Every structure is written in structure tokens, then in C-alpha cells.
């Protein structure tokens, strides 16, 4: 066993990187096993102290959430045509610069940075779901229509980012205000969140309806099951974010939906990881995951602690802590999204 993996993880356009369809139902069952008990807990979470409502987001710093971007450097190096140490150094420097520029943006114009974060997350979470729908659930109609592909991204990404702002409007507004006020230079009041609460529901619903209507004439007989899975997942997510309190709902989604699914993608892209999945060696698979991600995860946690003076104590979790954590996550999300875009260009069949 080695502690750190330094070799690039090759990202290619070959069928090697396509997750076998036999895992489709396995992922659906795994999602249900996570989300059914979490839904029961979530219905009670509104009355809990903030630190308990934010427990999933706190866990995300160490399990799946932040670590799901911890292999970015290996994937980035695996896409380089010039696999030299100079090429690796330049690529990781550019990756870091993207994060630093966004951090400076937070300091200069926090409202713009917060709105950009919402839009970026809508796109990134939507692109993650599109990959799974296409490569695992075999929703091939997403490659035949750019309109459907774009609507799928906007639909799936807007549900977790916008729907919590409807019934959970007060909490949603509090988070936005904490984010914008985090620079310490102003006390921001997000009246627009309260005044436009209905839009937080109508926009995702409209995108969901438009996507489903447009898909009707574009699917083939063999893709009916894929469309059924696609629609069902979207409907479940709408119900989840509509009725589960927002802090609990978003935290659980980030850990057990978005991050877990990207983790599957990384492990299947990694040759050793895919072999361990196929042979059912799940203990060794966990070790492989640590080899791929632990170094960058630890560096990111140290960086967040140094930059934001964050407490990693559970009792220290409040809205101010959440604002710092989200800014830290956002700074890492920008270069991570860029890496995933390059992966999509290579791995998504068109």
C-alpha cells in the first residue's frame, strides 16, 4: 500500500471509461438506502440547533464532499498531451490561480461572487447529473440534442440550488446574507430573496416541465427506461428539496448524491479503481480512494483553516461558519468545474 498516488489517471474517449449499465440499478438502490432514512431525519431537522442541521455539510469536508475534487490534479495530468513535470507544474499552477482569482473576487465584490457561485453550482451539479444519466443510465438522447443536454443541466442543477429558497426562504436568505456580509465590510440584506420567493419554485418547475416535453419526440424505443429513470430522479429531487429543510437537504445532496456519483466516475476512470469495483474488493477500493484524494483534501482543509480561521469543531458550527465553508468550497469548485468540463469533452460520447 502507498499513501499518495502521483501517477496521472488517464482520461480517454475509449469505452474503458464508460461505466457498465449493470451498475445503474445498483446506484439507484444505494441512493434510496441513503436518502430514505435521511429524509425521515430531515423532516425533524428544522427545530434542531444549527450545528446539527449543518452536520452533513460538516461531514462533507472530510467524506465525499471536498474529497471528490481531491483527485483533480491526477485527472488533469491524465489529460495532458505533454506528460512532463513542467507540464504538470504549469497545469496545477493554472488550477491554483483560478481558485485564487475567485478568492480575490470574493474580497472585492462579495455579492457578485455569491451570485456567480449559485450559477456555477447550478451548472456543475447539472453537468454531474448529465454524465450519470448519459453514461450510466444510457440516456443517449442527451447526445443527439444540444437543447435537451442544456435543459438537463439547467433542470438538474437548479433544483438543489433554487427550490430550497421557496419553502425555506428565511433560511435561504440568511445564508445569502451571511455569504455577502462575510467580507466584514458591509451588512447585506437580501430582500430580493424574500420578494421573489415564488421564482425559486417556478424556475425549476418550468425547466423540469420544458425538459420533459422536449424529450417526448426525441427518444427511441430502447431509451424509454432511461427516460423513466431520468424523470423519476428529477421528480424525487424536486420533492426532496421542496419538503426537507434546506440546510439538511443541501448537505445530504452534496455528500450522498453529487459527490458520491462523481466519486464513482473517478474510480471507474482509474484503472485500478474500476478493477476493484468489478471484483467487489470494497475495502481495497476505500484505500484506493484515499490514495487518490487524501493529499489534496488535507491541503484544502489546511488552506481553509488558514484563510478563514475556520473551526473544525462541531459545536462551533453556525451561519458564520457556514459562510466561510461555502466560500472555501466555492473557491475550489471553480477549477474543479473546469477539470470536469475537460473530462466531459473526452468521456461523453457525441
TORZADO-237664 format. One record per residue (C-alpha): residue in three letters; x, y negated, z negated. Coordinates in pm, whole numbers, plus 50000, padded with zeros to 5 digits. Layout:
# TORZADO-237664
[ALA [X Y Z]]
...
END
This chain:
# TORZADO-237664
[UNK [50000 50000 50000]]
[UNK [50116 49646 50077]]
[UNK [49990 49334 49904]]
[UNK [49981 49099 50205]]
[UNK [49925 49159 50575]]
[UNK [50142 48941 50801]]
[UNK [50080 49114 51132]]
[UNK [49826 48947 51364]]
[UNK [49484 49108 51406]]
[UNK [49438 49133 51785]]
[UNK [49113 48978 51908]]
[UNK [49036 49108 52257]]
[UNK [48748 49126 52501]]
[UNK [48755 49505 52519]]
[UNK [48485 49741 52395]]
[UNK [48712 49823 52099]]
[UNK [48581 49512 51924]]
[UNK [48212 49593 51977]]
[UNK [48052 49724 51657]]
[UNK [47875 50056 51731]]
[UNK [47495 50032 51739]]
[UNK [47467 50313 51484]]
[UNK [47555 50059 51212]]
[UNK [47257 49837 51297]]
[UNK [47011 50007 51062]]
[UNK [47284 50051 50804]]
[UNK [47332 49674 50784]]
[UNK [46957 49618 50763]]
[UNK [46924 49866 50475]]
[UNK [47226 49716 50298]]
[UNK [47072 49368 50329]]
[UNK [46745 49494 50177]]
[UNK [46932 49660 49890]]
[UNK [47092 49327 49808]]
[UNK [46805 49088 49872]]
[UNK [46507 49270 49717]]
[UNK [46644 49260 49358]]
[UNK [46795 48915 49419]]
[UNK [46451 48791 49530]]
[UNK [46295 48913 49204]]
[UNK [46564 48734 49004]]
[UNK [46538 48431 49228]]
[UNK [46168 48374 49158]]
[UNK [46263 48322 48793]]
[UNK [46574 48112 48854]]
[UNK [46411 47768 48876]]
[UNK [46385 47748 48497]]
[UNK [46741 47864 48433]]
[UNK [47034 47640 48339]]
[UNK [47220 47505 48642]]
[UNK [47523 47723 48577]]
[UNK [47308 48036 48613]]
[UNK [47129 47908 48925]]
[UNK [47471 47848 49080]]
[UNK [47610 48187 48979]]
[UNK [47600 48328 49338]]
[UNK [47788 48023 49469]]
[UNK [48041 48059 49188]]
[UNK [48089 48426 49278]]
[UNK [48129 48325 49643]]
[UNK [48460 48156 49560]]
[UNK [48608 48497 49483]]
[UNK [48397 48761 49662]]
[UNK [48298 48749 50032]]
[UNK [48219 48375 50041]]
[UNK [48554 48199 50051]]
[UNK [48747 48520 50132]]
[UNK [48550 48566 50456]]
[UNK [48771 48292 50602]]
[UNK [49086 48425 50438]]
[UNK [49192 48623 50745]]
[UNK [49164 48326 50983]]
[UNK [49541 48295 51024]]
[UNK [49575 48660 51127]]
[UNK [49286 48633 51374]]
[UNK [49422 48305 51509]]
[UNK [49765 48461 51561]]
[UNK [49597 48763 51722]]
[UNK [49453 48534 51991]]
[UNK [49783 48363 52075]]
[UNK [49938 48443 52410]]
[UNK [50275 48343 52268]]
[UNK [50309 48559 51958]]
[UNK [50624 48393 51822]]
[UNK [50693 48239 51483]]
[UNK [50695 47895 51644]]
[UNK [50352 47963 51797]]
[UNK [50221 48086 51465]]
[UNK [50362 47782 51284]]
[UNK [50205 47537 51529]]
[UNK [49865 47711 51513]]
[UNK [49850 47721 51134]]
[UNK [49966 47357 51122]]
[UNK [49680 47253 51351]]
[UNK [49440 47460 51138]]
[UNK [49556 47278 50825]]
[UNK [49544 46937 50996]]
[UNK [49178 46990 51091]]
[UNK [49098 47056 50725]]
[UNK [49299 46753 50603]]
[UNK [49138 46518 50856]]
[UNK [48794 46626 50737]]
[UNK [48902 46575 50373]]
[UNK [49007 46219 50460]]
[UNK [48670 46170 50632]]
[UNK [48501 46262 50302]]
[UNK [48704 45989 50130]]
[UNK [48635 45721 50391]]
[UNK [48270 45786 50482]]
[UNK [48107 46041 50248]]
[UNK [47755 46005 50392]]
[UNK [47877 46076 50744]]
[UNK [48090 46364 50616]]
[UNK [47791 46514 50432]]
[UNK [47565 46492 50738]]
[UNK [47841 46639 50953]]
[UNK [47872 46925 50704]]
[UNK [47500 47002 50735]]
[UNK [47522 47004 51116]]
[UNK [47845 47205 51117]]
[UNK [47696 47466 50883]]
[UNK [47380 47495 51093]]
[UNK [47597 47570 51395]]
[UNK [47840 47803 51216]]
[UNK [47579 48009 51030]]
[UNK [47375 48026 51350]]
[UNK [47672 48145 51556]]
[UNK [47741 48414 51296]]
[UNK [47388 48550 51327]]
[UNK [47403 48532 51706]]
[UNK [47713 48752 51708]]
[UNK [47546 49018 51490]]
[UNK [47222 49006 51691]]
[UNK [47411 49049 52015]]
[UNK [47696 49283 51929]]
[UNK [47530 49499 51664]]
[UNK [47155 49482 51732]]
[UNK [47217 49469 52110]]
[UNK [47010 49156 52180]]
[UNK [47164 49132 52528]]
[UNK [46909 48872 52639]]
[UNK [47123 48623 52446]]
[UNK [47393 48656 52712]]
[UNK [47153 48619 53005]]
[UNK [47012 48286 52887]]
[UNK [47213 47993 52754]]
[UNK [46888 47834 52639]]
[UNK [46799 48140 52430]]
[UNK [47154 48159 52295]]
[UNK [47146 47792 52190]]
[UNK [46798 47824 52039]]
[UNK [46905 48135 51846]]
[UNK [47198 47946 51691]]
[UNK [46985 47641 51603]]
[UNK [46696 47853 51477]]
[UNK [46903 48082 51252]]
[UNK [47129 47803 51130]]
[UNK [46852 47555 51050]]
[UNK [46655 47799 50834]]
[UNK [46906 47820 50543]]
[UNK [47013 47456 50574]]
[UNK [46678 47279 50621]]
[UNK [46397 47495 50478]]
[UNK [46518 47460 50113]]
[UNK [46457 47086 50149]]
[UNK [46079 47140 50171]]
[UNK [45951 47300 49850]]
[UNK [46289 47249 49678]]
[UNK [46306 46885 49783]]
[UNK [46409 46740 49445]]
[UNK [46699 46982 49408]]
[UNK [46800 46933 49772]]
[UNK [46804 46557 49726]]
[UNK [47010 46591 49409]]
[UNK [47274 46793 49591]]
[UNK [47294 46542 49880]]
[UNK [47325 46253 49636]]
[UNK [47596 46434 49438]]
[UNK [47789 46505 49759]]
[UNK [47779 46146 49883]]
[UNK [47849 45998 49540]]
[UNK [48142 46232 49483]]
[UNK [48393 45974 49610]]
[UNK [48320 45770 49297]]
[UNK [48283 45451 49500]]
[UNK [47904 45441 49509]]
[UNK [47587 45578 49360]]
[UNK [47388 45707 49655]]
[UNK [47010 45755 49664]]
[UNK [46887 45986 49940]]
[UNK [46533 45851 49979]]
[UNK [46521 45988 50333]]
[UNK [46524 46342 50192]]
[UNK [46204 46277 49996]]
[UNK [46036 46064 50262]]
[UNK [46083 46326 50534]]
[UNK [46033 46645 50334]]
[UNK [45786 46791 50585]]
[UNK [46050 46779 50860]]
[UNK [46266 47021 50664]]
[UNK [45997 47281 50735]]
[UNK [45866 47169 51074]]
[UNK [46203 47164 51250]]
[UNK [46300 47526 51163]]
[UNK [45944 47647 51225]]
[UNK [45938 47472 51561]]
[UNK [46273 47619 51662]]
[UNK [46162 47966 51548]]
[UNK [45839 47942 51749]]
[UNK [46012 47799 52056]]
[UNK [46278 48070 52049]]
[UNK [46020 48347 52027]]
[UNK [45805 48203 52306]]
[UNK [46106 48159 52537]]
[UNK [46226 48512 52470]]
[UNK [45899 48672 52587]]
[UNK [45974 48657 52957]]
[UNK [46344 48731 52930]]
[UNK [46367 49068 52758]]
[UNK [46390 49407 52923]]
[UNK [46208 49721 52808]]
[UNK [46524 49857 52645]]
[UNK [46561 49539 52437]]
[UNK [46221 49544 52264]]
[UNK [46368 49696 51947]]
[UNK [46640 49431 51943]]
[UNK [46383 49153 51974]]
[UNK [46175 49309 51696]]
[UNK [46477 49317 51465]]
[UNK [46567 48962 51570]]
[UNK [46219 48827 51492]]
[UNK [46188 49018 51166]]
[UNK [46522 48890 51035]]
[UNK [46422 48533 51123]]
[UNK [46084 48570 50951]]
[UNK [46240 48722 50637]]
[UNK [46487 48434 50618]]
[UNK [46205 48180 50654]]
[UNK [46013 48341 50368]]
[UNK [46329 48372 50156]]
[UNK [46427 48004 50184]]
[UNK [46070 47882 50154]]
[UNK [45986 48051 49825]]
[UNK [46319 48121 49648]]
[UNK [46461 47820 49457]]
[UNK [46725 47651 49677]]
[UNK [47041 47688 49468]]
[UNK [46987 48061 49419]]
[UNK [46864 48112 49778]]
[UNK [47161 47943 49947]]
[UNK [47418 48103 49716]]
[UNK [47285 48455 49777]]
[UNK [47260 48397 50151]]
[UNK [47617 48267 50173]]
[UNK [47758 48568 49989]]
[UNK [47537 48858 50095]]
[UNK [47424 48754 50441]]
[UNK [47658 48521 50629]]
[UNK [47987 48613 50463]]
[UNK [47914 48986 50440]]
[UNK [47829 49003 50810]]
[UNK [48141 48812 50910]]
[UNK [48338 49047 50687]]
[UNK [48202 49340 50890]]
[UNK [48310 49162 51209]]
[UNK [48664 49107 51081]]
[UNK [48706 49462 50956]]
[UNK [48578 49604 51283]]
[UNK [48813 49375 51478]]
[UNK [49103 49501 51266]]
[UNK [49216 49840 51399]]
[UNK [49282 49992 51057]]
[UNK [48963 49842 50915]]
[UNK [48749 49994 51191]]
[UNK [48910 50335 51136]]
[UNK [48835 50316 50762]]
[UNK [48471 50226 50831]]
[UNK [48434 50515 51073]]
[UNK [48584 50765 50830]]
[UNK [48391 50631 50529]]
[UNK [48705 50554 50324]]
[UNK [48545 50261 50144]]
[UNK [48792 50235 49854]]
[UNK [49077 50205 50102]]
[UNK [48862 49962 50301]]
[UNK [48837 49730 49999]]
[UNK [49214 49742 49963]]
[UNK [49250 49659 50332]]
[UNK [49018 49361 50285]]
[UNK [49240 49230 50005]]
[UNK [49548 49276 50223]]
[UNK [49389 49065 50495]]
[UNK [49238 48786 50285]]
[UNK [49380 48760 49933]]
[UNK [49678 48532 50006]]
[UNK [49480 48258 50181]]
[UNK [49194 48286 49931]]
[UNK [49430 48227 49639]]
[UNK [49594 47934 49821]]
[UNK [49249 47784 49892]]
[UNK [49142 47818 49527]]
[UNK [49463 47656 49406]]
[UNK [49415 47378 49662]]
[UNK [49058 47313 49547]]
[UNK [49166 47308 49185]]
[UNK [49448 47061 49261]]
[UNK [49245 46835 49493]]
[UNK [48920 46820 49297]]
[UNK [49020 46909 48940]]
[UNK [48761 47189 48950]]
[UNK [48680 47405 48654]]
[UNK [48653 47776 48731]]
[UNK [48471 47835 48404]]
[UNK [48110 47950 48443]]
[UNK [47989 47718 48167]]
[UNK [48142 47422 48349]]
[UNK [47912 47456 48650]]
[UNK [47688 47154 48703]]
[UNK [47580 46947 49007]]
[UNK [47908 46755 48995]]
[UNK [48095 47085 49009]]
[UNK [47874 47195 49299]]
[UNK [47955 46877 49495]]
[UNK [48329 46940 49456]]
[UNK [48290 47306 49553]]
[UNK [48084 47221 49862]]
[UNK [48333 46959 49976]]
[UNK [48612 47213 49935]]
[UNK [48411 47473 50126]]
[UNK [48327 47220 50399]]
[UNK [48693 47127 50448]]
[UNK [48771 47496 50507]]
[UNK [48459 47551 50719]]
[UNK [48570 47316 50999]]
[UNK [48890 47502 51103]]
[UNK [48719 47834 51026]]
[UNK [48439 47748 51269]]
[UNK [48694 47659 51538]]
[UNK [48860 48000 51494]]
[UNK [48521 48176 51520]]
[UNK [48442 47980 51838]]
[UNK [48761 48114 51998]]
[UNK [48671 48464 51877]]
[UNK [48327 48433 52034]]
[UNK [48478 48338 52369]]
[UNK [48679 48660 52367]]
[UNK [48441 48903 52199]]
[UNK [48093 48808 52318]]
[UNK [48004 48973 52646]]
[UNK [47875 48736 52908]]
END
